[in-house]
Amino acid sequence: MTAHHARTWLRGPLVAVPTPFRDDFGLDLDGLRANIDAMVVRGVRAGDGVLLVAGAAGEFPALSRDERVAVMTASVEAADGRVPVMTSVQHTDWREVLDLARAAEGAGIAGLQVGATYYYPSSQDDLCRLVESIGRATALPLMIYTTWWAAGLKFDPGYLQRLADMPGVQAVKWSAPTYDEYTDGVAAVADRLAVIDNQAMHVWGHVLGTSGFVTHISNFWPEYPLAIWRALESRDYVAVPGLLRRFKWAWSRWAGTVAEMTGGEGPFIKAAMREAGLASWPPRPPSVEPSAEQLAQLRDLFARADVPRVAAGGVQA
């Protein structure tokens, strides 16, 4: 997957994959493999998707170094070359970032999500120094994660172009505080980098040159983000709002209520997977599962959108 520039394979829904835990909160790697295989069987494949494991949705801040590497290895094994697998190497310690980058390359990961070290605010130069270090430590393609809301960095077009000039940088996972900043950023680098929309600007982003978008939904309903992607790729922009209205907009509002109640993305993704008939996995404490009222709201969302459930005989509409 890495023999060519990321723009050739970092395309379609970028699926933020949760990390399964057993009831004792240990890793459930068999569950992870089963989830990945199910997504591939249902259409998440090279050209029509990429998996991002051990990222924020994968609860990486709650994982040890060895657990993150185990998740990488199991994910690559489960994907078996059918879909590219990326991973986050974000950490507070740059030494751990470099160690994770090397481990990811050894595990067969296709590309790395790179963001500023957190807790301490980073400057633009800090991130550049970190990216330069990672580029020396691994030959893997790097995707810059623009966490402007957390790190406080300003990713203006000039800074994006500076990052794009750095060795190894082939992609950016893009969002911005305003519509104009979003537009200017994509326009600045879409001819050089694979730009993944992380702001649900599906149509406008695609018009500007994005090559995919971030989604959680593929974990429990892979066909739905793929339908959105294929409408975008066929330039059927009129159809996209109707597809988003069916489930995505309401899902995002519901997930936002869970995020206000407890930390991380795992709680709402895993609840949706369970509602779809897939494996039931708890988030790691101190995060908790959604409330009974929120789960009832989720069931209503599923019913109104006719989200398919998985049964012993396969997927049921």
GIZIKA-V81626 format. One line per field, one symbol per residue. psi: psi as a letter, one per 20 degrees, with the letter a starting at -180 (. if undefined). A space follows every 10 residues. Layout:
psi: ???
//
This chain:
psi: hjhrqhhhim qapooopqop qrhjjrpnhh hgghgggggg hjinrphkrq poqkbghjkh ijqrghhghh ggghggghhl ihqqprqqkq riohghghgh gghgghijqh rppprqqrfp pqrghghghg gggghhhqjq qpopommhhg ijqomrhhhg hghhiqphoi rpoprqhrgg hgghgghhih ihqooppkjk lgggghhhjq jaqqqhhhhi mhhghhhggh gghjkmhhhg hhghhggggh gggghhhghh hqqrigghgh ghgghjjaqo pqqpqjqrqq rhghhghghg ggghilpqqp rhjapp.
//
